[in-house]
Every structure is written in structure tokens, then in C-alpha cells.
Amino acid sequence: MTNQEEKRRHPRVVVDWPAVIMTKRGATVGNATNISVRGALIRSEEPLRPKDRSRLFLVPPDRLAFRVSFEVAWLATEGSAQRASAYSMGVRFIRMSRGDGEFVLNFVQHHLRLHRMRRR
């Protein structure tokens, strides 16, 4: 775990979950690359701007997809500004069901425990 990760109020764990992002132009696919109980890092070919609010469907392995309402905290461009190949968005979760919130909390806690055990 890097110093940056250790300073986070809500630790994140690495994931590789397909995502469907609802935009004003329709649905677009993406990928969640890390997640915490309060947010995630989403990579996509279709950007949203900081402060944009929308919905996201996350598809963890061995579980049905779940819906999250979110706000974009920040946006980074991969490639040049004129010819972006992909975008990374830090998203802050606004609303999800209690059951989905418990799933994310348990998932993150379980993976953090495994990480700590491997470091010993």
C-alpha cells in the first residue's frame, strides 16, 4: 500500500469490474479499477465532467450487477487532450441500496484483511 493509499479516509481495493455508465447521450461501457465504500475509479472512453451526477451499474464477479448514483470528483485524460484514448474518473458514491452498500463494505474489508495477511 502506498503512502497516498494509507492517507485515504476510505481505503480502496483493486478490482476489475465491468461498468455501465449512464450519460446524457445514453449508456456507455467502462471498467471499475478500484473501489471503496464511498467511491471508485472508473475508466471509460466516454467522459463525464467533474460535478456531473449520474448512475452507474457495477458488475462484480459471481454477483448480480448493482446500481449506484454518483458524482464525478475528478477527470483525467489518457493520451493527448486532442486525441484522448480513454478517461479515468474518480467518482463519489451518492446513493446505493443498503444491501449493495453492505456488499461493498464486506468486499473491501475482506480484501484489505487478505492484503495485510500477505504482508506478514
N, CA, C and O atoms as a GROMACS GRO file, in nm:
protein
  480
    1MET      N    1   0.084  -0.117   0.000
    1MET     CA    2   0.000   0.000   0.000
    1MET      C    3   0.089   0.124   0.000
    1MET      O    4   0.183   0.132   0.080
    2THR      N    5   0.062   0.220  -0.087
    2THR     CA    6   0.145   0.340  -0.095
    2THR      C    7   0.103   0.438   0.014
    2THR      O    8  -0.002   0.422   0.077
    3ASN      N    9   0.186   0.539   0.035
    3ASN     CA   10   0.151   0.642   0.133
    3ASN      C   11   0.022   0.712   0.097
    3ASN      O   12  -0.058   0.743   0.185
    4GLN      N   13   0.000   0.736  -0.033
    4GLN     CA   14  -0.125   0.800  -0.077
    4GLN      C   15  -0.245   0.716  -0.035
    4GLN      O   16  -0.342   0.769   0.018
    5GLU      N   17  -0.238   0.583  -0.058
    5GLU     CA   18  -0.349   0.496  -0.022
    5GLU      C   19  -0.371   0.495   0.129
    5GLU      O   20  -0.486   0.491   0.174
    6GLU      N   21  -0.262   0.500   0.207
    6GLU     CA   22  -0.274   0.496   0.352
    6GLU      C   23  -0.340   0.622   0.407
    6GLU      O   24  -0.398   0.619   0.515
    7LYS      N   25  -0.332   0.734   0.334
    7LYS     CA   26  -0.390   0.860   0.380
    7LYS      C   27  -0.539   0.868   0.350
    7LYS      O   28  -0.608   0.956   0.403
    8ARG      N   29  -0.589   0.781   0.267
    8ARG     CA   30  -0.731   0.785   0.231
    8ARG      C   31  -0.817   0.760   0.354
    8ARG      O   32  -0.785   0.676   0.439
    9ARG      N   33  -0.926   0.832   0.362
    9ARG     CA   34  -1.022   0.811   0.470
    9ARG      C   35  -1.092   0.677   0.452
    9ARG      O   36  -1.124   0.608   0.549
   10HIS      N   37  -1.116   0.641   0.325
   10HIS     CA   38  -1.183   0.515   0.292
   10HIS      C   39  -1.092   0.437   0.197
   10HIS      O   40  -1.088   0.465   0.078
   11PRO      N   41  -1.019   0.339   0.250
   11PRO     CA   42  -0.923   0.264   0.166
   11PRO      C   43  -0.992   0.198   0.047
   11PRO      O   44  -1.108   0.156   0.055
   12ARG      N   45  -0.919   0.191  -0.062
   12ARG     CA   46  -0.969   0.129  -0.184
   12ARG      C   47  -0.895  -0.001  -0.209
   12ARG      O   48  -0.781  -0.020  -0.168
   13VAL      N   49  -0.963  -0.090  -0.279
   13VAL     CA   50  -0.901  -0.215  -0.321
   13VAL      C   51  -0.910  -0.223  -0.473
   13VAL      O   52  -1.003  -0.170  -0.535
   14VAL      N   53  -0.812  -0.291  -0.532
   14VAL     CA   54  -0.807  -0.307  -0.676
   14VAL      C   55  -0.916  -0.406  -0.720
   14VAL      O   56  -0.932  -0.512  -0.660
   15VAL      N   57  -0.988  -0.369  -0.824
   15VAL     CA   58  -1.090  -0.456  -0.884
   15VAL      C   59  -1.077  -0.448  -1.036
   15VAL      O   60  -1.004  -0.364  -1.089
   16ASP      N   61  -1.146  -0.534  -1.102
   16ASP     CA   62  -1.157  -0.530  -1.248
   16ASP      C   63  -1.301  -0.566  -1.281
   16ASP      O   64  -1.330  -0.677  -1.328
   17TRP      N   65  -1.391  -0.471  -1.256
   17TRP     CA   66  -1.534  -0.494  -1.271
   17TRP      C   67  -1.587  -0.417  -1.392
   17TRP      O   68  -1.564  -0.297  -1.405
   18PRO      N   69  -1.658  -0.485  -1.480
   18PRO     CA   70  -1.726  -0.412  -1.588
   18PRO      C   71  -1.825  -0.312  -1.528
   18PRO      O   72  -1.880  -0.332  -1.420
   19ALA      N   73  -1.844  -0.204  -1.602
   19ALA     CA   74  -1.935  -0.099  -1.555
   19ALA      C   75  -2.014  -0.045  -1.674
   19ALA      O   76  -1.964  -0.039  -1.786
   20VAL      N   77  -2.137  -0.007  -1.648
   20VAL     CA   78  -2.219   0.061  -1.747
   20VAL      C   79  -2.254   0.197  -1.688
   20VAL      O   80  -2.313   0.207  -1.581
   21ILE      N   81  -2.215   0.301  -1.760
   21ILE     CA   82  -2.232   0.438  -1.713
   21ILE      C   83  -2.345   0.503  -1.793
   21ILE      O   84  -2.344   0.500  -1.916
   22MET      N   85  -2.439   0.559  -1.724
   22MET     CA   86  -2.550   0.628  -1.790
   22MET      C   87  -2.509   0.773  -1.812
   22MET      O   88  -2.479   0.845  -1.716
   23THR      N   89  -2.507   0.815  -1.938
   23THR     CA   90  -2.471   0.954  -1.971
   23THR      C   91  -2.591   1.021  -2.037
   23THR      O   92  -2.693   0.957  -2.064
   24LYS      N   93  -2.579   1.149  -2.064
   24LYS     CA   94  -2.686   1.222  -2.133
   24LYS      C   95  -2.706   1.170  -2.274
   24LYS      O   96  -2.814   1.183  -2.332
   25ARG      N   97  -2.601   1.110  -2.329
   25ARG     CA   98  -2.608   1.057  -2.465
   25ARG      C   99  -2.646   0.909  -2.467
   25ARG      O  100  -2.650   0.848  -2.574
   26GLY      N  101  -2.674   0.851  -2.352
   26GLY     CA  102  -2.709   0.710  -2.343
   26GLY      C  103  -2.610   0.634  -2.257
   26GLY      O  104  -2.532   0.694  -2.182
   27ALA      N  105  -2.613   0.503  -2.268
   27ALA     CA  106  -2.526   0.418  -2.187
   27ALA      C  107  -2.392   0.399  -2.256
   27ALA      O  108  -2.384   0.390  -2.379
   28THR      N  109  -2.287   0.392  -2.177
   28THR     CA  110  -2.153   0.363  -2.227
   28THR      C  111  -2.087   0.264  -2.132
   28THR      O  112  -2.117   0.261  -2.013
   29VAL      N  113  -1.998   0.184  -2.185
   29VAL     CA  114  -1.931   0.084  -2.101
   29VAL      C  115  -1.800   0.139  -2.048
   29VAL      O  116  -1.739   0.228  -2.107
   30GLY      N  117  -1.760   0.085  -1.937
   30GLY     CA  118  -1.636   0.123  -1.874
   30GLY      C  119  -1.587   0.009  -1.786
   30GLY      O  120  -1.629  -0.105  -1.800
   31ASN      N  121  -1.498   0.044  -1.695
   31ASN     CA  122  -1.439  -0.056  -1.608
   31ASN      C  123  -1.402   0.010  -1.476
   31ASN      O  124  -1.338   0.115  -1.474
   32ALA      N  125  -1.444  -0.051  -1.365
   32ALA     CA  126  -1.400  -0.004  -1.233
   32ALA      C  127  -1.266  -0.069  -1.204
   32ALA      O  128  -1.252  -0.191  -1.214
   33THR      N  129  -1.166   0.013  -1.168
   33THR     CA  130  -1.033  -0.042  -1.141
   33THR      C  131  -0.998  -0.041  -0.993
   33THR      O  132  -0.905  -0.111  -0.951
   34ASN      N  133  -1.071   0.036  -0.914
   34ASN     CA  134  -1.061   0.024  -0.768
   34ASN      C  135  -1.191   0.074  -0.708
   34ASN      O  136  -1.268   0.146  -0.771
   35ILE      N  137  -1.213   0.034  -0.581
   35ILE     CA  138  -1.340   0.069  -0.516
   35ILE      C  139  -1.319   0.084  -0.367
   35ILE      O  140  -1.234   0.018  -0.308
   36SER      N  141  -1.397   0.173  -0.308
   36SER     CA  142  -1.404   0.188  -0.162
   36SER      C  143  -1.552   0.195  -0.126
   36SER      O  144  -1.638   0.185  -0.213
   37VAL      N  145  -1.579   0.211   0.002
   37VAL     CA  146  -1.720   0.222   0.042
   37VAL      C  147  -1.781   0.354  -0.002
   37VAL      O  148  -1.904   0.368  -0.001
   38ARG      N  149  -1.701   0.451  -0.040
   38ARG     CA  150  -1.752   0.583  -0.077
   38ARG      C  151  -1.730   0.621  -0.223
   38ARG      O  152  -1.782   0.724  -0.267
   39GLY      N  153  -1.654   0.541  -0.299
   39GLY     CA  154  -1.629   0.580  -0.437
   39GLY      C  155  -1.550   0.476  -0.513
   39GLY      O  156  -1.522   0.367  -0.464
   40ALA      N  157  -1.514   0.513  -0.637
   40ALA     CA  158  -1.442   0.420  -0.723
   40ALA      C  159  -1.365   0.498  -0.828
   40ALA      O  160  -1.388   0.617  -0.850
   41LEU      N  161  -1.273   0.429  -0.893
   41LEU     CA  162  -1.204   0.481  -1.010
   41LEU      C  163  -1.261   0.408  -1.130
   41LEU      O  164  -1.256   0.286  -1.137
   42ILE      N  165  -1.316   0.483  -1.223
   42ILE     CA  166  -1.381   0.427  -1.341
   42ILE      C  167  -1.305   0.472  -1.466
   42ILE      O  168  -1.279   0.590  -1.484
   43ARG      N  169  -1.269   0.376  -1.551
   43ARG     CA  170  -1.208   0.406  -1.681
   43ARG      C  171  -1.315   0.390  -1.787
   43ARG      O  172  -1.394   0.295  -1.784
   44SER      N  173  -1.316   0.483  -1.882
   44SER     CA  174  -1.419   0.482  -1.986
   44SER      C  175  -1.370   0.557  -2.108
   44SER      O  176  -1.280   0.641  -2.098
   45GLU      N  177  -1.429   0.528  -2.222
   45GLU     CA  178  -1.399   0.605  -2.343
   45GLU      C  179  -1.488   0.728  -2.352
   45GLU      O  180  -1.463   0.817  -2.434
   46GLU      N  181  -1.590   0.735  -2.270
   46GLU     CA  182  -1.686   0.848  -2.270
   46GLU      C  183  -1.671   0.924  -2.138
   46GLU      O  184  -1.702   0.868  -2.032
   47PRO      N  185  -1.626   1.049  -2.140
   47PRO     CA  186  -1.604   1.121  -2.015
   47PRO      C  187  -1.729   1.190  -1.962
   47PRO      O  188  -1.819   1.227  -2.038
   48LEU      N  189  -1.733   1.205  -1.833
   48LEU     CA  190  -1.825   1.297  -1.767
   48LEU      C  191  -1.736   1.404  -1.704
   48LEU      O  192  -1.618   1.381  -1.682
   49ARG      N  193  -1.792   1.518  -1.677
   49ARG     CA  194  -1.714   1.627  -1.618
   49ARG      C  195  -1.725   1.626  -1.467
   49ARG      O  196  -1.823   1.576  -1.412
   50PRO      N  197  -1.624   1.682  -1.399
   50PRO     CA  198  -1.634   1.694  -1.254
   50PRO      C  199  -1.764   1.763  -1.214
   50PRO      O  200  -1.807   1.860  -1.276
   51LYS      N  201  -1.823   1.712  -1.110
   51LYS     CA  202  -1.951   1.757  -1.052
   51LYS      C  203  -2.073   1.702  -1.127
   51LYS      O  204  -2.185   1.716  -1.079
   52ASP      N  205  -2.052   1.638  -1.245
   52ASP     CA  206  -2.165   1.573  -1.312
   52ASP      C  207  -2.215   1.461  -1.222
   52ASP      O  208  -2.138   1.392  -1.156
   53ARG      N  209  -2.346   1.443  -1.222
   53ARG     CA  210  -2.408   1.334  -1.146
   53ARG      C  211  -2.476   1.240  -1.242
   53ARG      O  212  -2.534   1.282  -1.342
   54SER      N  213  -2.468   1.111  -1.211
   54SER     CA  214  -2.529   1.013  -1.299
   54SER      C  215  -2.545   0.881  -1.224
   54SER      O  216  -2.530   0.874  -1.102
   55ARG      N  217  -2.576   0.776  -1.302
   55ARG     CA  218  -2.591   0.641  -1.245
   55ARG      C  219  -2.490   0.548  -1.310
   55ARG      O  220  -2.445   0.569  -1.423
   56LEU      N  221  -2.456   0.446  -1.235
   56LEU     CA  222  -2.354   0.351  -1.276
   56LEU      C  223  -2.400   0.212  -1.235
   56LEU      O  224  -2.449   0.193  -1.124
   57PHE      N  225  -2.385   0.116  -1.324
   57PHE     CA  226  -2.410  -0.024  -1.289
   57PHE      C  227  -2.276  -0.094  -1.283
   57PHE      O  228  -2.202  -0.096  -1.381
   58LEU      N  229  -2.244  -0.152  -1.168
   58LEU     CA  230  -2.120  -0.226  -1.149
   58LEU      C  231  -2.150  -0.375  -1.151
   58LEU      O  232  -2.253  -0.419  -1.099
   59VAL      N  233  -2.059  -0.453  -1.211
   59VAL     CA  234  -2.080  -0.596  -1.227
   59VAL      C  235  -1.964  -0.672  -1.163
   59VAL      O  236  -1.868  -0.707  -1.231
   60PRO      N  237  -1.973  -0.699  -1.032
   60PRO     CA  238  -1.867  -0.777  -0.967
   60PRO      C  239  -1.879  -0.924  -1.008
   60PRO      O  240  -1.986  -0.969  -1.048
   61PRO      N  241  -1.770  -0.999  -0.998
   61PRO     CA  242  -1.778  -1.141  -1.034
   61PRO      C  243  -1.869  -1.216  -0.936
   61PRO      O  244  -1.875  -1.183  -0.817
   62ASP      N  245  -1.938  -1.314  -0.986
   62ASP     CA  246  -2.023  -1.402  -0.904
   62ASP      C  247  -2.132  -1.328  -0.828
   62ASP      O  248  -2.173  -1.371  -0.720
   63ARG      N  249  -2.181  -1.219  -0.884
   63ARG     CA  250  -2.288  -1.143  -0.821
   63ARG      C  251  -2.363  -1.065  -0.928
   63ARG      O  252  -2.305  -1.026  -1.029
   64LEU      N  253  -2.490  -1.042  -0.905
   64LEU     CA  254  -2.566  -0.959  -0.997
   64LEU      C  255  -2.515  -0.816  -0.994
   64LEU      O  256  -2.462  -0.770  -0.893
   65ALA      N  257  -2.532  -0.747  -1.104
   65ALA     CA  258  -2.493  -0.606  -1.112
   65ALA      C  259  -2.573  -0.525  -1.011
   65ALA      O  260  -2.686  -0.561  -0.977
   66PHE      N  261  -2.514  -0.416  -0.964
   66PHE     CA  262  -2.588  -0.327  -0.875
   66PHE      C  263  -2.571  -0.183  -0.922
   66PHE      O  264  -2.474  -0.148  -0.988
   67ARG      N  265  -2.669  -0.100  -0.885
   67ARG     CA  266  -2.676   0.039  -0.930
   67ARG      C  267  -2.628   0.133  -0.821
   67ARG      O  268  -2.656   0.114  -0.703
   68VAL      N  269  -2.554   0.235  -0.864
   68VAL     CA  270  -2.502   0.337  -0.775
   68VAL      C  271  -2.525   0.473  -0.839
   68VAL      O  272  -2.497   0.492  -0.957
   69SER      N  273  -2.575   0.568  -0.763
   69SER     CA  274  -2.578   0.707  -0.808
   69SER      C  275  -2.446   0.769  -0.764
   69SER      O  276  -2.397   0.742  -0.654
   70PHE      N  277  -2.387   0.852  -0.849
   70PHE     CA  278  -2.255   0.906  -0.818
   70PHE      C  279  -2.239   1.048  -0.869
   70PHE      O  280  -2.318   1.099  -0.948
   71GLU      N  281  -2.131   1.111  -0.818
   71GLU     CA  282  -2.087   1.241  -0.867
   71GLU      C  283  -1.941   1.229  -0.906
   71GLU      O  284  -1.863   1.168  -0.833
   72VAL      N  285  -1.903   1.285  -1.020
   72VAL     CA  286  -1.764   1.282  -1.065
   72VAL      C  287  -1.684   1.380  -0.978
   72VAL      O  288  -1.716   1.498  -0.972
   73ALA      N  289  -1.580   1.329  -0.912
   73ALA     CA  290  -1.493   1.414  -0.830
   73ALA      C  291  -1.381   1.475  -0.914
   73ALA      O  292  -1.346   1.591  -0.896
   74TRP      N  293  -1.325   1.396  -1.005
   74TRP     CA  294  -1.217   1.445  -1.091
   74TRP      C  295  -1.212   1.362  -1.218
   74TRP      O  296  -1.266   1.251  -1.224
   75LEU      N  297  -1.147   1.416  -1.321
   75LEU     CA  298  -1.135   1.351  -1.451
   75LEU      C  299  -0.991   1.364  -1.499
   75LEU      O  300  -0.933   1.472  -1.491
   76ALA      N  301  -0.934   1.256  -1.549
   76ALA     CA  302  -0.801   1.257  -1.609
   76ALA      C  303  -0.811   1.198  -1.749
   76ALA      O  304  -0.887   1.104  -1.773
   77THR      N  305  -0.734   1.255  -1.841
   77THR     CA  306  -0.733   1.209  -1.980
   77THR      C  307  -0.611   1.124  -2.006
   77THR      O  308  -0.500   1.159  -1.965
   78GLU      N  309  -0.631   1.011  -2.073
   78GLU     CA  310  -0.519   0.928  -2.116
   78GLU      C  311  -0.497   0.956  -2.263
   78GLU      O  312  -0.592   0.955  -2.341
   79GLY      N  313  -0.374   0.981  -2.302
   79GLY     CA  314  -0.346   1.025  -2.438
   79GLY      C  315  -0.341   1.176  -2.439
   79GLY      O  316  -0.341   1.239  -2.333
   80SER      N  317  -0.338   1.236  -2.556
   80SER     CA  318  -0.332   1.382  -2.564
   80SER      C  319  -0.472   1.441  -2.545
   80SER      O  320  -0.572   1.371  -2.561
   81ALA      N  321  -0.478   1.567  -2.511
   81ALA     CA  322  -0.606   1.634  -2.491
   81ALA      C  323  -0.688   1.635  -2.620
   81ALA      O  324  -0.811   1.628  -2.616
   82GLN      N  325  -0.620   1.644  -2.735
   82GLN     CA  326  -0.690   1.646  -2.863
   82GLN      C  327  -0.734   1.506  -2.906
   82GLN      O  328  -0.836   1.491  -2.974
   83ARG      N  329  -0.660   1.405  -2.867
   83ARG     CA  330  -0.689   1.268  -2.910
   83ARG      C  331  -0.689   1.174  -2.790
   83ARG      O  332  -0.608   1.081  -2.783
   84ALA      N  333  -0.778   1.198  -2.699
   84ALA     CA  334  -0.786   1.115  -2.578
   84ALA      C  335  -0.824   0.972  -2.618
   84ALA      O  336  -0.914   0.949  -2.697
   85SER      N  337  -0.751   0.876  -2.560
   85SER     CA  338  -0.781   0.736  -2.587
   85SER      C  339  -0.874   0.677  -2.482
   85SER      O  340  -0.947   0.582  -2.509
   86ALA      N  341  -0.872   0.734  -2.364
   86ALA     CA  342  -0.960   0.689  -2.255
   86ALA      C  343  -0.958   0.794  -2.146
   86ALA      O  344  -0.876   0.887  -2.147
   87TYR      N  345  -1.050   0.779  -2.053
   87TYR     CA  346  -1.062   0.873  -1.942
   87TYR      C  347  -1.068   0.794  -1.811
   87TYR      O  348  -1.123   0.684  -1.806
   88SER      N  349  -1.011   0.850  -1.708
   88SER     CA  350  -1.023   0.797  -1.572
   88SER      C  351  -1.102   0.898  -1.491
   88SER      O  352  -1.071   1.017  -1.490
   89MET      N  353  -1.204   0.848  -1.422
   89MET     CA  354  -1.289   0.935  -1.341
   89MET      C  355  -1.291   0.885  -1.198
   89MET      O  356  -1.322   0.768  -1.172
   90GLY      N  357  -1.259   0.973  -1.106
   90GLY     CA  358  -1.280   0.942  -0.966
   90GLY      C  359  -1.424   0.977  -0.934
   90GLY      O  360  -1.466   1.092  -0.950
   91VAL      N  361  -1.501   0.878  -0.890
   91VAL     CA  362  -1.642   0.904  -0.861
   91VAL      C  363  -1.671   0.885  -0.713
   91VAL      O  364  -1.614   0.798  -0.648
   92ARG      N  365  -1.759   0.968  -0.663
   92ARG     CA  366  -1.803   0.964  -0.523
   92ARG      C  367  -1.946   0.911  -0.522
   92ARG      O  368  -2.035   0.966  -0.586
   93PHE      N  369  -1.966   0.802  -0.448
   93PHE     CA  370  -2.100   0.743  -0.442
   93PHE      C  371  -2.194   0.836  -0.365
   93PHE      O  372  -2.159   0.888  -0.259
   94ILE      N  373  -2.312   0.855  -0.419
   94ILE     CA  374  -2.415   0.937  -0.355
   94ILE      C  375  -2.522   0.848  -0.293
   94ILE      O  376  -2.567   0.872  -0.181
   95ARG      N  377  -2.563   0.746  -0.368
   95ARG     CA  378  -2.672   0.661  -0.319
   95ARG      C  379  -2.658   0.520  -0.376
   95ARG      O  380  -2.629   0.501  -0.494
   96MET      N  381  -2.680   0.421  -0.288
   96MET     CA  382  -2.692   0.281  -0.329
   96MET      C  383  -2.778   0.211  -0.225
   96MET      O  384  -2.796   0.262  -0.114
   97SER      N  385  -2.829   0.097  -0.260
   97SER     CA  386  -2.915   0.026  -0.165
   97SER      C  387  -2.834  -0.018  -0.044
   97SER      O  388  -2.711  -0.032  -0.051
   98ARG      N  389  -2.902  -0.040   0.065
   98ARG     CA  390  -2.835  -0.085   0.188
   98ARG      C  391  -2.761  -0.217   0.163
   98ARG      O  392  -2.647  -0.234   0.205
   99GLY      N  393  -2.828  -0.310   0.095
   99GLY     CA  394  -2.765  -0.440   0.067
   99GLY      C  395  -2.640  -0.426  -0.019
   99GLY      O  396  -2.540  -0.494   0.006
  100ASP      N  397  -2.645  -0.340  -0.120
  100ASP     CA  398  -2.528  -0.319  -0.204
  100ASP      C  399  -2.416  -0.249  -0.127
  100ASP      O  400  -2.299  -0.280  -0.145
  101GLY      N  401  -2.453  -0.155  -0.040
  101GLY     CA  402  -2.353  -0.090   0.045
  101GLY      C  403  -2.286  -0.188   0.138
  101GLY      O  404  -2.164  -0.181   0.158
  102GLU      N  405  -2.362  -0.281   0.194
  102GLU     CA  406  -2.304  -0.384   0.281
  102GLU      C  407  -2.213  -0.477   0.202
  102GLU      O  408  -2.108  -0.517   0.251
  103PHE      N  409  -2.254  -0.511   0.079
  103PHE     CA  410  -2.168  -0.594  -0.006
  103PHE      C  411  -2.034  -0.526  -0.030
  103PHE      O  412  -1.929  -0.588  -0.012
  104VAL      N  413  -2.035  -0.398  -0.069
  104VAL     CA  414  -1.911  -0.325  -0.096
  104VAL      C  415  -1.826  -0.316   0.030
  104VAL      O  416  -1.705  -0.339   0.024
  105LEU      N  417  -1.888  -0.284   0.144
  105LEU     CA  418  -1.814  -0.276   0.270
  105LEU      C  419  -1.748  -0.410   0.302
  105LEU      O  420  -1.629  -0.414   0.333
  106ASN      N  421  -1.822  -0.519   0.295
  106ASN     CA  422  -1.766  -0.651   0.325
  106ASN      C  423  -1.657  -0.690   0.226
  106ASN      O  424  -1.555  -0.748   0.264
  107PHE      N  425  -1.678  -0.659   0.098
  107PHE     CA  426  -1.580  -0.690  -0.005
  107PHE      C  427  -1.448  -0.617   0.024
  107PHE      O  428  -1.341  -0.679   0.022
  108VAL      N  429  -1.457  -0.487   0.050
  108VAL     CA  430  -1.337  -0.407   0.077
  108VAL      C  431  -1.267  -0.456   0.204
  108VAL      O  432  -1.145  -0.475   0.203
  109GLN      N  433  -1.341  -0.477   0.311
  109GLN     CA  434  -1.280  -0.523   0.436
  109GLN      C  435  -1.211  -0.658   0.418
  109GLN      O  436  -1.100  -0.678   0.467
  110HIS      N  437  -1.276  -0.750   0.348
  110HIS     CA  438  -1.219  -0.883   0.323
  110HIS      C  439  -1.086  -0.872   0.247
  110HIS      O  440  -0.988  -0.935   0.284
  111HIS      N  441  -1.084  -0.792   0.140
  111HIS     CA  442  -0.963  -0.780   0.060
  111HIS      C  443  -0.852  -0.704   0.133
  111HIS      O  444  -0.735  -0.733   0.111
  112LEU      N  445  -0.887  -0.610   0.218
  112LEU     CA  446  -0.784  -0.543   0.298
  112LEU      C  447  -0.723  -0.639   0.400
  112LEU      O  448  -0.602  -0.636   0.423
  113ARG      N  449  -0.806  -0.724   0.461
  113ARG     CA  450  -0.753  -0.826   0.554
  113ARG      C  451  -0.658  -0.921   0.482
  113ARG      O  452  -0.551  -0.954   0.534
  114LEU      N  453  -0.696  -0.966   0.363
  114LEU     CA  454  -0.609  -1.055   0.285
  114LEU      C  455  -0.477  -0.987   0.254
  114LEU      O  456  -0.371  -1.049   0.263
  115HIS      N  457  -0.483  -0.861   0.215
  115HIS     CA  458  -0.361  -0.785   0.183
  115HIS      C  459  -0.268  -0.777   0.305
  115HIS      O  460  -0.148  -0.796   0.293
  116ARG      N  461  -0.327  -0.748   0.422
  116ARG     CA  462  -0.246  -0.739   0.544
  116ARG      C  463  -0.183  -0.874   0.580
  116ARG      O  464  -0.067  -0.879   0.623
  117MET      N  465  -0.258  -0.982   0.563
  117MET     CA  466  -0.206  -1.115   0.595
  117MET      C  467  -0.091  -1.152   0.503
  117MET      O  468   0.005  -1.214   0.547
  118ARG      N  469  -0.098  -1.116   0.376
  118ARG     CA  470   0.009  -1.145   0.280
  118ARG      C  471   0.136  -1.068   0.312
  118ARG      O  472   0.246  -1.115   0.283
  119ARG      N  473   0.121  -0.950   0.370
  119ARG     CA  474   0.237  -0.866   0.402
  119ARG      C  475   0.314  -0.917   0.523
  119ARG      O  476   0.429  -0.878   0.543
  120ARG      N  477   0.254  -1.002   0.602
  120ARG     CA  478   0.322  -1.051   0.724
  120ARG      C  479   0.425  -1.155   0.694
  120ARG      O  480   0.490  -1.205   0.786
   0.00000   0.00000   0.00000
